[in-house]
Amino acid sequence: MANKLEITLARSPIGFEKSQGLTARALGLTKRGMTVVRPNNDSIRGMVFKIRHLLSVQEVEVAEEAEAI
């Protein structure tokens, strides 16, 4: 089992610093209400922390798929 973060853009980054909008885009969030699943690591957590006022975040358990040979 691998921990992942389910990240939803709850508020629009319009009206905030430009770097916050760019951080949302780097996470793959382009529209309000959009949800992405990202690995739970330090770099993703840092981006989430920077724009935490715009996001809704939940930890999810995702079963890792076996690699095809």
DRENDO-1510 file (C-alpha; in Angstrom, 1 decimal, always signed):
<recs>
REC; n; res; u; v; w
REC; 1; MET; +0.0; +0.0; +0.0 .
REC; 2; ALA; +1.2; +3.4; -0.9 .
REC; 3; ASN; +0.0; +6.7; +0.7 .
REC; 4; LYS; -1.1; +9.3; -1.8 .
REC; 5; LEU; -2.6; +12.7; -1.5 .
REC; 6; GLU; -5.9; +13.6; -3.1 .
REC; 7; ILE; -5.7; +17.3; -3.8 .
REC; 8; THR; -8.7; +19.4; -4.8 .
REC; 9; LEU; -8.5; +23.1; -5.9 .
REC; 10; ALA; -11.3; +24.6; -3.7 .
REC; 11; ARG; -10.6; +28.3; -4.5 .
REC; 12; SER; -9.4; +30.0; -7.6 .
REC; 13; PRO; -5.8; +31.4; -7.4 .
REC; 14; ILE; -6.9; +34.6; -9.2 .
REC; 15; GLY; -6.2; +37.6; -6.9 .
REC; 16; PHE; -3.4; +35.9; -5.1 .
REC; 17; GLU; +0.3; +36.1; -5.8 .
REC; 18; LYS; +1.3; +34.8; -9.2 .
REC; 19; SER; +3.6; +32.2; -7.7 .
REC; 20; GLN; +0.6; +30.6; -6.0 .
REC; 21; GLY; -1.2; +30.2; -9.3 .
REC; 22; LEU; +1.9; +28.7; -10.8 .
REC; 23; THR; +2.2; +26.3; -7.9 .
REC; 24; ALA; -1.4; +25.1; -8.4 .
REC; 25; ARG; -0.6; +24.6; -12.1 .
REC; 26; ALA; +2.6; +22.6; -11.2 .
REC; 27; LEU; +0.4; +20.3; -9.1 .
REC; 28; GLY; -1.8; +19.8; -12.2 .
REC; 29; LEU; -4.7; +21.9; -11.0 .
REC; 30; THR; -6.0; +24.2; -13.7 .
REC; 31; LYS; -9.7; +24.6; -12.8 .
REC; 32; ARG; -11.5; +25.2; -9.6 .
REC; 33; GLY; -13.0; +21.9; -8.3 .
REC; 34; MET; -10.4; +19.8; -10.1 .
REC; 35; THR; -8.9; +16.9; -8.2 .
REC; 36; VAL; -5.6; +15.1; -8.7 .
REC; 37; VAL; -3.8; +12.3; -6.9 .
REC; 38; ARG; -0.1; +12.9; -6.1 .
REC; 39; PRO; +2.5; +10.9; -4.1 .
REC; 40; ASN; +2.9; +11.8; -0.5 .
REC; 41; ASN; +6.4; +13.2; -0.5 .
REC; 42; ASP; +8.2; +16.3; +0.8 .
REC; 43; SER; +8.2; +18.2; -2.5 .
REC; 44; ILE; +4.4; +17.8; -3.0 .
REC; 45; ARG; +3.7; +18.6; +0.7 .
REC; 46; GLY; +5.8; +21.8; +0.3 .
REC; 47; MET; +3.7; +22.9; -2.7 .
REC; 48; VAL; +0.5; +22.0; -0.8 .
REC; 49; PHE; +1.7; +24.0; +2.3 .
REC; 50; LYS; +2.3; +27.1; +0.1 .
REC; 51; ILE; -1.3; +27.2; -1.2 .
REC; 52; ARG; -3.1; +25.4; +1.6 .
REC; 53; HIS; -5.7; +28.2; +1.7 .
REC; 54; LEU; -6.8; +27.3; -1.8 .
REC; 55; LEU; -6.9; +23.5; -1.4 .
REC; 56; SER; -8.7; +20.6; +0.1 .
REC; 57; VAL; -6.4; +17.7; +0.8 .
REC; 58; GLN; -7.0; +14.1; +1.9 .
REC; 59; GLU; -4.7; +11.1; +2.4 .
REC; 60; VAL; -5.8; +8.0; +0.4 .
REC; 61; GLU; -4.5; +4.5; +0.4 .
REC; 62; VAL; -3.8; +3.2; -3.0 .
REC; 63; ALA; -2.8; -0.4; -3.7 .
REC; 64; GLU; +0.3; -0.6; -5.9 .
REC; 65; GLU; -0.2; -2.6; -9.1 .
REC; 66; ALA; +2.1; -5.4; -9.9 .
REC; 67; GLU; +4.6; -4.6; -12.7 .
REC; 68; ALA; +4.0; -6.3; -16.0 .
REC; 69; ILE; +6.9; -8.4; -17.2 .
</recs>
